[in-house]
Amino acid sequence: MTMSLFSQFASPYFLGIPLLAIALTLPWIFYPSPSSRWLNNRSLTLQSWLINQFTRQILLPLNHPGHKWALILTSLMVFLATLNLLGLLPYTFTPTTQLSLCLALAFPLWLATVLIGLLKRPTATLSHLLPEGTPTLLIPVLIVIETVSLLIRPLALGVRLTANLTAGHLLMQLASMAAFTLMPTMPAVASLTAILLLMLTLLEFGVAMIQAYVFVLLLTLYLQENV
């Protein structure tokens, strides 16, 4: 039972070759590439409008130097949202349920924000480790606490994304197993469980988008502290 529940999160292999790389590159195939025409079709127009709206929203808390990150943050948002949504399709694999992948995305970007702050604004960056007006006796303790909270940020980013998606997939699998098991004996209860499964599926579509947005939004807030 336990193995069948968590086997869906195992990285797929074909002839001994891991298919994770294909799962990571596949989302970019679904997006139409911009054309050189003056007038685009409806799909390109809708895609450009959504990207522009998200970029405008995500750059609101950033000052002008932080706008250089617009391409990275927007591409990351589209990439994560597509991976999360494709993982909701039957017989598919969700790479963002792998903690190693989420940490591989979170740690370099978090480290880049910290290094930018140390290079451009070292005094302001280090001042976050010690709030103004701290009593003298609490200075060593607060420095340790703030340092630990700073170092744990990439771990929190990766764990938050992985845990939310994993919990949603487990709930959907439990609901589907309950519906199939109860169908021969209690059809009414099985029908209610199927309705619950449908509601969970719709909820997971929202969670897939929200978790990608939260991941990028937190990176934006970390960047705001350093630029």
C-alpha positions in Angstrom: 0.0 0.0 0.0 2.7 2.4 1.0 4.9 1.5 -2.0 2.0 1.9 -4.4 1.2 5.3 -3.0 4.7 6.7 -3.3 5.8 4.9 -6.4 4.2 7.6 -8.5 7.0 10.0 -7.3 9.8 7.7 -8.4 11.9 9.1 -11.4 10.9 7.1 -14.5 13.4 5.0 -16.4 13.4 3.6 -19.9 16.0 0.9 -20.8 18.0 2.1 -17.8 17.9 5.8 -19.0 16.3 8.4 -16.7 13.5 10.3 -18.4 13.8 13.3 -16.1 15.7 15.3 -18.7 12.9 14.7 -21.2 10.3 15.7 -18.7 12.1 19.0 -18.0 12.5 19.9 -21.6 9.1 18.9 -22.8 7.2 21.9 -21.5 8.9 24.4 -23.8 7.6 22.5 -26.8 4.0 23.4 -26.0 4.6 27.2 -26.2 4.4 28.8 -29.6 7.5 30.8 -30.6 7.1 34.5 -31.5 6.9 35.3 -35.1 8.3 38.2 -37.2 4.8 39.2 -38.4 3.2 42.5 -37.4 0.0 40.7 -36.3 0.2 37.5 -34.2 -2.4 34.8 -33.9 -4.7 34.5 -30.9 -2.5 32.0 -29.0 0.6 34.2 -29.3 -1.4 37.3 -28.4 -2.9 35.6 -25.3 0.6 34.2 -24.3 2.2 37.6 -24.6 -0.6 39.3 -22.6 -0.4 36.8 -19.8 3.4 37.0 -19.6 3.3 40.8 -19.6 0.7 40.9 -16.8 2.7 38.5 -14.7 6.0 40.4 -15.3 4.3 43.7 -14.3 2.9 42.1 -11.2 6.1 40.4 -10.0 8.3 43.5 -10.6 6.1 45.8 -8.5 8.1 45.4 -5.3 11.4 45.7 -7.0 13.3 48.9 -7.8 14.9 49.6 -11.2 18.1 47.5 -10.8 16.0 44.5 -9.9 14.2 44.7 -13.2 17.2 43.0 -14.8 15.8 39.8 -13.3 12.5 40.0 -15.2 13.5 37.4 -17.9 14.8 34.9 -15.3 11.8 35.2 -13.0 9.2 35.1 -15.8 10.8 32.1 -17.4 11.0 30.3 -14.0 7.3 31.0 -13.4 6.2 29.7 -16.8 8.5 26.6 -16.4 7.3 25.7 -12.9 3.6 26.3 -13.7 3.9 24.1 -16.8 5.6 21.3 -15.0 3.0 21.4 -12.2 0.1 21.4 -14.6 1.4 18.6 -16.9 1.9 16.5 -13.8 -1.8 16.5 -13.2 -2.4 14.6 -16.4 -2.9 10.8 -16.2 0.2 8.6 -16.5 2.6 11.5 -16.3 5.5 12.4 -14.0 5.8 15.6 -12.0 9.5 16.6 -11.7 8.7 19.2 -9.1 7.8 16.5 -6.6 11.5 15.7 -6.4 13.1 17.6 -3.6 16.5 17.5 -5.3 15.1 19.3 -8.4 13.4 22.0 -6.3 16.6 22.6 -4.2 18.6 22.7 -7.4 16.4 25.6 -8.6 16.1 27.4 -5.3 19.7 27.3 -4.0 21.6 28.9 -6.9 18.9 31.7 -7.3 18.9 32.4 -3.5 22.7 32.4 -3.5 22.8 34.9 -6.4 20.5 37.3 -4.5 22.8 37.1 -1.4 26.0 37.6 -3.4 24.5 40.6 -5.3 23.7 42.2 -1.9 27.1 41.5 -0.5 28.8 43.0 -3.6 26.6 46.0 -4.1 25.3 46.8 -0.7 27.4 44.9 1.9 26.4 47.2 4.9 22.7 47.0 4.2 22.8 43.3 3.6 24.7 42.5 6.8 22.4 44.9 8.7 19.5 42.4 8.2 21.4 40.1 10.6 21.0 42.5 13.5 17.8 44.6 13.9 18.2 48.2 15.0 17.8 48.8 18.8 18.7 45.3 19.9 19.8 45.0 23.5 23.5 44.3 23.9 22.9 40.9 25.6 20.7 39.7 22.8 23.1 40.6 20.0 25.0 37.3 19.7 21.8 35.3 19.9 20.0 37.3 17.3 22.9 37.2 14.9 22.9 33.4 15.1 19.1 33.2 14.7 19.1 35.6 11.7 22.0 33.7 10.1 20.2 30.4 10.4 16.9 31.9 9.1 18.9 33.3 6.1 20.6 30.0 5.4 17.4 28.0 5.6 15.6 30.0 3.0 16.5 27.8 0.0 15.5 24.7 1.9 12.2 26.3 2.7 11.6 27.2 -0.9 12.3 23.7 -2.1 10.4 21.9 0.6 7.4 24.1 0.3 7.0 23.4 -3.4 7.7 19.7 -3.1 5.5 19.1 0.0 2.4 20.9 -1.4 2.5 19.1 -4.7 3.2 15.7 -3.1 0.3 16.1 -0.6 -2.1 17.0 -3.4 -1.1 14.0 -5.6 -1.4 11.7 -2.6 -4.9 13.0 -1.8 -6.0 12.5 -5.4 -4.7 9.0 -5.4 -6.3 8.1 -2.1 -9.7 9.5 -3.3 -9.5 7.6 -6.6 -8.5 4.3 -4.8 -11.4 4.8 -2.4 -13.9 5.4 -5.3 -12.8 2.3 -7.2 -12.9 0.1 -4.0 -16.3 1.3 -2.9 -18.0 1.1 -6.3 -19.1 -2.6 -6.2 -20.4 -2.4 -2.6 -21.5 1.2 -2.0 -22.2 3.0 -5.2 -23.6 6.1 -3.5 -20.5 6.6 -1.3 -18.3 5.9 -4.4 -20.2 8.6 -6.3 -19.6 11.1 -3.5 -16.0 10.1 -3.4 -15.7 10.6 -7.2 -17.2 14.1 -6.8 -14.7 14.8 -4.1 -11.9 13.6 -6.5 -13.2 16.0 -9.1 -13.1 18.9 -6.6 -9.6 17.9 -5.5 -8.5 17.9 -9.2 -9.8 21.4 -9.8 -8.2 22.5 -6.5 -4.8 21.0 -7.6 -4.9 23.0 -10.8 -5.1 26.2 -8.7 -2.4 24.9 -6.3 -0.1 24.1 -9.3 -0.3 27.7 -10.4 -0.2 29.3 -6.9 2.9 27.3 -5.8 4.8 28.3 -8.9 3.8 32.0 -8.3 4.7 31.8 -4.6 8.1 30.3 -5.4 9.0 33.2 -7.7 7.4 35.8 -5.4 9.6 34.7 -2.5 12.7 34.9 -4.7 11.5 38.4 -5.7 11.3 39.4 -2.0 14.7 38.0 -1.3 16.0 40.0 -4.3 14.3 43.1 -3.0 16.3 43.0 0.3 19.6 43.0 -1.6 19.1 45.4 -4.5 
